Amino acid sequence: MANKRKRPAAMREEERQAQRAAARAERRTRRAAEQAAQNVPQKTEAPKAPQKAGVPHKKKKINKFRVAVVCTAAVLVALVALGVASAAGVRTPISSIAADGEPEFFSTVKPQASAAPAENTASAAPTPSSAFDGALFIGDSMTTCLKNYVTDGAGSTTALSDAEFMTRSDYSWDEAQDELNGGEGGLWLDDDTALTVTEAIDRFSATKLYIQLGKEDLTYNDVSDVTSTAQAVISALQTKYPNLEITVQAVTPMLEWIDYQGLSSGTIAQYNEAMQTYCTGKKNLKFLNIAAFCTEGYLPAEYCADPEGLCIHLNDEGCAIWADYLLGNKTPEPSPTPTPTPDPNGDSTDNTDTTDTVGDTYTDDSGDYTDNTGDYTDDTGDYTDDTGDYTEE
């Protein structure tokens, strides 16, 4: 069989182009018919002139050098724009395609977390600790007056209510010293548990100790003996508790002219002066002169809770002054040593020739007297002691 003659390549290309032109024309016709059926005005498209048969399509040659120049220029422009935006604190957004195909813009810089609204921290902030957190007050019946004022009186609204109190009406330096030497406790809790001074410090984890003693010791004892015992107790406590802040509080004086078996405003003033001298300049040891408001050296009658008794305890008005010293609302000044004025009748106790309020001492202007030990001497020199013995000149 004779071989078919092959058509030139140019003829095949012409046929393909003709077929493509015919397909395009057919699609335009079909689309026009559909649009006419829907009464949609159609866009008239000018038919492209058919390429001359036999002339192959000539591809435009790409100028690679020009492309490289354009691309380089575009990169440089983008870098400059980015630098300017960065200097201004602005980040150029880039686009991404959302799920629905619509463009979505977002920043390339993670936004700073917005500041949360400020909470009201007034109630959440911890309450500053009181100056009397960890404070322990130890004393006799005089400190009991302050305790009652703080527990049941106006002092309950002050920082003193944060302190602990351990008192007993007749507690003394001498008893505290006995406890340090192994004796039984003399301070009582509300549940009738007896504690020593060191047990009380440990029980309440005290960091500050306010101690006021001496009233009981000055009865029957010399001032020098009392101060010596007090200093021994304080020294022992400082050795056992080197970080404990100890404040020795003065003993307030008595009403004018009162002398109870050696306890008087005069002996109290001597004791306070000796203890203040001892406490001055020592680490973690202070002296608080709460007797400073007694400017005449005697307890003013308006601050005395027991004018018919021992004449030394403070009422609420007196305790309010005491509290002011502790709270720093008042600064105590040195209190004077009382100097009794001469009695115009010549009496050594009072000017009424009667027995004083505690019945201790009696002197009349004839020279007869009874001292606080019960001894008696009249103006003839006769003498009777408290054992009943009698001697006459």
Secondary structure, 3 states (H helix, E strand, C coil): CCCCCCCCHHHHHHHHHHHHHHHHHHHHHHHHHHHHHCCCCCCCCCCCCCCCCCCCCCCCCCCHHHHHHHHHHHHHHHHHHHHHHHHCCCCCCEEEECCCCCEEEECCCCCCCCCCCCCCCCCCCCCCCCCCCCEEEEECHHHHHHHHHHHHCHHHHCHHHHCEEEECCCCCHHHHHHHHCCCCCCEECCCCCEECHHHHHHHCCCCEEEEECCCCCCCCCCHHHHHHHHHHHHHHHHHHCCCCEEEEECCCCCCCCCEECCEEHHHHHHHHHHHHHHHCCCCCEEEECHHHHCCCCCCCHHHECCCCCCCCCECHHHHHHHHHHHHCCCCCCCCCCCCCCCCCCCCCCCCCCCCCCCCCCEECCCCCEECCCCCEECCCCCEECCCCCEECC
